[in-house]
Amino acid sequence: MGCAGSTQSKGEENTTRKLQKPKPWKHTQPITRTQLIQMRDEFWDTAPHYGGQKEIWDALRAAAEADLTLAQAIVDSAGIIVSNADMTLCYDERGAKYELPKYVLSEPTNLIRDG
């Protein structure tokens, strides 16, 4: 007779941190939404070249562009370890580091509304 064991993994809950929006921040000079989008696109285009896995970068981008509930689900399912609750510092399961600038996570307080 076999003994039915629990399939629950230990410590899995400890690696997930509840996501929060970054604190309000100001860009060095007022920028337009168009400029902000351009900065974000440039970051996401170049980020994978600095190391880490492309799949993790893609998941981080999706999470950064989603609302908090969806972002939480994305990082959890991708196995991303969120070191800073605002997602500015994350790690993957292999220990690779992913640093995200605030401008990909939220808008500056001095954003110029286009038109």
Secondary structure in CASP SS format (residue, H / E / C, confidence):
PFRMAT SS
TARGET T0000
AUTHOR 0000-0000-0000
METHOD secondary structure of the structure
MODEL  1
M C 1.00
G C 1.00
C C 1.00
A C 1.00
G C 1.00
S C 1.00
T C 1.00
Q C 1.00
S C 1.00
K C 1.00
G C 1.00
E H 1.00
E H 1.00
N H 1.00
T H 1.00
T C 1.00
R C 1.00
K C 1.00
L C 1.00
Q C 1.00
K C 1.00
P C 1.00
K C 1.00
P C 1.00
W C 1.00
K C 1.00
H C 1.00
T C 1.00
Q C 1.00
P C 1.00
I E 1.00
T E 1.00
R H 1.00
T H 1.00
Q H 1.00
L H 1.00
I H 1.00
Q H 1.00
M H 1.00
R H 1.00
D H 1.00
E H 1.00
F H 1.00
W H 1.00
D H 1.00
T H 1.00
A H 1.00
P H 1.00
H H 1.00
Y H 1.00
G C 1.00
G C 1.00
Q C 1.00
K H 1.00
E H 1.00
I H 1.00
W H 1.00
D H 1.00
A H 1.00
L H 1.00
R H 1.00
A H 1.00
A H 1.00
A H 1.00
E C 1.00
A C 1.00
D C 1.00
L H 1.00
T H 1.00
L H 1.00
A H 1.00
Q H 1.00
A H 1.00
I H 1.00
V H 1.00
D H 1.00
S H 1.00
A H 1.00
G C 1.00
I C 1.00
I E 1.00
V E 1.00
S C 1.00
N C 1.00
A C 1.00
D C 1.00
M C 1.00
T C 1.00
L E 1.00
C E 1.00
Y E 1.00
D C 1.00
E C 1.00
R C 1.00
G C 1.00
A C 1.00
K E 1.00
Y E 1.00
E E 1.00
L C 1.00
P C 1.00
K H 1.00
Y H 1.00
V H 1.00
L C 1.00
S C 1.00
E C 1.00
P C 1.00
T C 1.00
N C 1.00
L E 1.00
I E 1.00
R C 1.00
D C 1.00
G C 1.00
END
